[in-house]
Amino acid sequence: MEEDWAAVAAVVGERMVALGLNQQELIRRSQLSKGTIREIQYNLGDRKRSPLTLEALSTALELHPQHLVSVLEHRSPPQPGEPAAKSADDVPGYLELIVHLLREISGKIDVIDVRTERLDRIENNVQLIVDQFHRLTEKAPGEDSATG
């Protein structure tokens, strides 16, 4: 799949505006050259950039270190603090991400279990009310609706 440098440039521009950063401040934060920042920011040139360059820029923009690499590769960017694989060959990174996702899933299952228990209690209460209503509205034997 083709790399999406235009999307990277868009994210850089949006984050600079959101954080109120000018190019000089981004250069200071990322410790990248003005030329490198300019090329990425304005999507100039077809140079191959190191993932470390994009990590430095992501961090300077207060994003997850793998954010811009993910955008470049058409992947959903990780959230800050979330583990992420650095490349397709990063097995430890993928394992860390899998463990993180499993913990999230486990937490969601716990929430579902609690809600299921609450729904079961509500269902039981509703059934008790319905049973009581039926008992109250049943006619007693020998009772006639046309008494008089």
Wavefront OBJ file of the C-alpha trace (Angstrom):
o trace
v 0.000 0.000 0.000
v 1.255 3.466 -0.833
v 2.407 5.731 1.970
v 0.133 8.699 2.667
v 2.448 11.657 3.237
v -0.401 14.089 2.531
v -2.303 12.651 5.511
v 0.815 13.019 7.678
v 1.165 16.662 6.578
v -2.512 17.247 7.411
v -2.120 15.797 10.923
v 1.017 17.865 11.533
v -0.757 21.044 10.450
v -3.889 20.299 12.499
v -1.893 19.499 15.644
v 0.268 22.599 15.269
v -2.880 24.726 15.152
v -4.504 22.804 18.028
v -1.403 23.233 20.211
v -0.698 26.788 19.054
v 2.762 25.809 17.788
v 4.743 27.606 15.148
v 7.397 25.900 13.070
v 10.253 27.150 15.288
v 8.653 25.654 18.396
v 8.064 22.354 16.601
v 11.719 22.312 15.526
v 12.778 22.949 19.131
v 10.483 20.254 20.544
v 11.289 17.585 17.961
v 14.996 18.433 17.538
v 14.562 17.890 13.792
v 15.966 20.202 11.142
v 13.932 23.017 9.676
v 14.195 21.361 6.258
v 12.849 18.044 7.541
v 9.951 19.717 9.370
v 9.144 21.852 6.323
v 9.178 18.863 3.949
v 6.863 16.833 6.187
v 4.612 19.762 7.128
v 4.032 20.788 3.513
v 4.389 17.307 1.946
v 7.387 18.311 -0.145
v 9.686 15.786 -1.770
v 9.597 12.022 -1.899
v 12.349 11.282 0.588
v 12.112 8.174 2.686
v 11.883 9.228 6.325
v 13.042 7.184 9.261
v 10.336 5.961 11.634
v 12.428 7.635 14.360
v 11.894 10.991 12.616
v 8.142 10.471 12.653
v 8.287 9.304 16.277
v 10.134 12.479 17.287
v 7.601 14.582 15.423
v 4.647 12.669 16.932
v 6.030 13.145 20.428
v 6.656 16.855 19.792
v 3.014 17.139 18.713
v 1.922 15.412 21.961
v 0.684 12.341 20.120
v 1.471 8.659 20.619
v 5.009 8.035 19.281
v 3.580 5.727 16.588
v 0.781 8.110 15.557
v 2.330 9.563 12.391
v 3.769 6.206 11.305
v 0.264 4.748 11.616
v -1.250 7.595 9.603
v 1.453 7.159 6.959
v 0.645 3.439 6.680
v -3.169 3.907 6.629
v -3.564 2.341 10.088
v -5.673 3.609 12.929
v -3.352 5.620 15.212
v -2.923 4.401 18.781
v -4.112 6.523 21.666
v -1.558 8.133 24.007
v -0.295 5.537 26.467
v -1.486 2.626 24.334
v 1.210 0.183 23.240
v 1.867 -0.094 19.530
v 4.026 -2.231 17.277
v 6.799 -0.239 15.629
v 6.789 -2.343 12.483
v 5.238 -5.458 10.987
v 8.192 -7.445 12.395
v 7.893 -6.057 15.946
v 6.645 -9.239 17.651
v 7.184 -7.961 21.226
v 5.312 -4.775 20.322
v 2.403 -6.766 18.906
v 2.346 -9.027 21.979
v 2.234 -5.984 24.257
v -0.618 -4.570 22.182
v -2.493 -7.892 22.308
v -2.162 -8.042 26.100
v -3.384 -4.438 26.345
v -6.407 -5.183 24.138
v -7.224 -8.362 26.058
v -7.238 -6.371 29.297
v -9.619 -3.856 27.720
v -11.884 -6.664 26.501
v -11.832 -8.294 29.925
v -12.882 -5.007 31.528
v -15.731 -4.646 29.069
v -16.876 -8.213 29.749
v -16.936 -7.413 33.481
v -19.164 -4.395 32.766
v -21.451 -6.567 30.607
v -21.682 -9.151 33.416
v -22.698 -6.487 35.946
v -25.311 -5.090 33.572
v -26.640 -8.567 32.820
v -27.070 -9.222 36.547
v -28.960 -5.926 36.904
v -31.211 -6.785 33.972
v -31.911 -10.210 35.479
v -32.964 -8.566 38.760
v -35.198 -6.112 36.905
v -36.749 -8.949 34.902
v -37.470 -10.885 38.125
v -39.044 -7.804 39.745
v -41.219 -7.162 36.697
v -42.337 -10.797 36.698
v -43.285 -10.548 40.406
v -45.338 -7.420 39.694
v -47.091 -9.076 36.745
v -47.875 -12.168 38.854
v -49.298 -9.991 41.648
v -51.377 -8.030 39.158
v -52.821 -11.250 37.728
v -53.686 -12.540 41.202
v -55.431 -9.295 42.081
v -57.418 -9.148 38.867
v -58.489 -12.808 38.782
v -62.150 -13.352 39.645
v -62.896 -15.257 42.753
v -64.832 -18.528 42.138
v -68.598 -17.988 41.931
v -68.155 -14.257 41.409
v -70.310 -12.909 38.619
v -69.697 -9.728 36.751
v -73.489 -9.051 36.509
v -74.415 -9.135 40.206
v -77.502 -7.417 41.232
l 1 2 3 4 5 6 7 8 9 10 11 12 13 14 15 16 17 18 19 20 21 22 23 24 25 26 27 28 29 30 31 32 33 34 35 36 37 38 39 40 41 42 43 44 45 46 47 48 49 50 51 52 53 54 55 56 57 58 59 60 61 62 63 64 65 66 67 68 69 70 71 72 73 74 75 76 77 78 79 80 81 82 83 84 85 86 87 88 89 90 91 92 93 94 95 96 97 98 99 100 101 102 103 104 105 106 107 108 109 110 111 112 113 114 115 116 117 118 119 120 121 122 123 124 125 126 127 128 129 130 131 132 133 134 135 136 137 138 139 140 141 142 143 144 145 146 147 148
